Amino acid sequence: MKKCPKCGQWTVALNISRSVLECRRIDCDYKETVNVNEYLEKTNVLPKLAESLKMNGKTATISTH
């Protein structure tokens, strides 16, 4: 999750099927259209996911090729 620029809460998530970043708070209507492929490349989520799995006691092998 990301911090919402409108309400300031850590409630913005990527909706891949609709290609938008949107705030999950009911009383906030923040939405931003994004190119999903570019967003995922820019945020480089795979290393973060691998590190998260290590911290949770699981092992992960992620190929970047």
C-alpha positions in Angstrom: 0.0 0.0 0.0 1.0 3.6 -0.6 0.1 6.8 1.2 -2.9 8.5 -0.3 -2.1 12.1 -1.5 -5.7 13.1 -0.8 -6.5 11.8 2.7 -3.0 11.0 4.0 -3.7 7.4 5.0 -1.7 4.3 3.9 -4.6 3.0 1.9 -3.8 3.4 -1.8 -3.6 0.1 -3.7 -3.1 -1.0 -7.3 -6.2 -2.3 -9.0 -4.6 -4.3 -11.9 -7.9 -5.1 -13.6 -8.9 -1.4 -13.8 -5.4 0.0 -14.2 -5.8 2.4 -11.4 -4.2 3.3 -8.1 -7.1 3.9 -5.7 -7.7 4.7 -2.1 -9.5 2.0 -0.2 -11.1 4.3 2.3 -14.9 4.7 1.7 -14.9 8.4 2.4 -12.0 9.1 0.0 -12.5 9.0 -3.8 -8.8 9.3 -4.9 -8.1 7.4 -8.1 -5.2 7.7 -10.5 -5.0 5.9 -13.9 -1.7 4.1 -14.4 0.0 1.9 -17.0 0.3 -1.3 -14.9 3.4 -2.6 -16.6 5.3 0.7 -16.2 4.1 1.1 -12.6 5.3 -2.4 -11.6 8.7 -1.8 -13.3 9.0 1.6 -11.6 8.1 0.3 -8.2 10.3 -2.8 -8.6 8.1 -4.9 -6.4 9.9 -8.3 -6.8 12.9 -7.6 -4.5 10.5 -6.2 -1.9 8.4 -9.4 -2.1 11.5 -11.6 -1.8 12.7 -9.7 1.3 9.2 -9.9 2.8 9.1 -13.7 2.4 12.6 -13.9 4.1 11.4 -11.9 7.0 8.4 -14.2 7.4 10.6 -17.3 7.6 9.9 -18.5 4.1 12.5 -19.0 1.4 11.9 -17.6 -2.1 13.7 -17.9 -5.4 12.7 -15.2 -7.9 14.1 -15.1 -11.4 14.4 -11.7 -13.0 15.1 -13.1 -16.4 
